[in-house]
Each structure stands twice: as C-alpha cells, then as structure tokens.
C-alpha cells in the first residue's frame, strides 16, 4: 500500500484532469529532479509555473519563475519539491489559494499537512512522481492532453 492510500484510478484522474501546476522548489540546474519533471510536465501539455524565491524573475524551460505560490494562480495542482520539514507552509498556502491537488514528490511526506489539505477538500498525493506514475499506469499524457 502507498503512503497516500490513493488508488490508481485517482492518480489517473488527477494526471488527466489537471491543467495548471505550480512547481514549488523548481531548479534551473539540469541535474536536479525538479528540472527534469518540469520539462516532462511541459512536454505533456501542462501549464507549469516554477516557484522558487531565489530564482524569482528568471526563466526555467522558458517559463518565468515566481517567488511565491500566490504568483502561480490560478492553479489546479501544487507539485512540491521541498524537504518535508517545509511542506506545511506550502500546503497552507495551497489551501488558501484554492488548489485542488497537493502532489508531494518522492521522499516528501508530511502527514499533518496532508490531513489539513484533505480536511479542506484537497486531494493529496505523497511520495510519488508523476513521471513514474505516467509510466507505471501506461498513460500517454501527451496524447491525452492534445
């Protein structure tokens, strides 16, 4: 069983219905996982806004980086590439901004923040990667999104 207890059907629905994603912890360094995942999401037709206060105003994959989650609205999903210790604040901002999904990347788990998000009606995915999930579920997000 997975940490988040989400079914394959739920993960599939999230990946197929999401349009706008704020990628928190985006990196301009090509060797960082967030860089590759952002490229993957853009290639599959998602509208991705990179969020990183240290890179505010710069570009990653030709997308303007914003300092805060507020600058990425409106959004459907918040994809979190931050240490678990920093997730709570991101989740609280996502709740305030009306996100529909919080997606915490591999190794990112915060049960208390997840409980707050679920209580606000937000779907929570933890300790997963959309790249891996697309392949595992046999989805072709590029075709499905175009």
Steps between C-alpha positions, in 0.01 A plus 500: 500500500621851426556771760214711362251213455400638159367249248633469148168639376544812713858554382386450139217751544734756657754469219235519228290783645768737629585797279693760706785396728714705737832321539637604840874456538571531128867496410690643204764227546447232233614218731234574763187281491267803503660624177433174318149458638410853397622431145297175498183682612544778244560247222170339591306822467466613860521872577780501757614797705833452682506633857832582668570827687873475423432497126215751488479667158734252332392238247491121520401321180391841363254546789529797737584401856288655776607545861181382667210270434273806475676588174402168343124537533258386385622146553366148504793314651795591718794267432740520795877447471584617851632327808214353704577747781396787269183349356258633763526862389465404133189294577348783704557740209351247256190466718463879516541530122246229415721226358325175416802271538817498708762269348803433721792352312700188585621509859274793590253404772316721749200324653385806700504725193327228297226475763443879483478486122259206503283679757484792253384264223835477320629171358844413634764290330817429698832334427430464127622644172270575203765373256509162673122490538439575129726212403373262768138558401576479128364848434596709203443845645632671190229343284230539768573872544505594128 
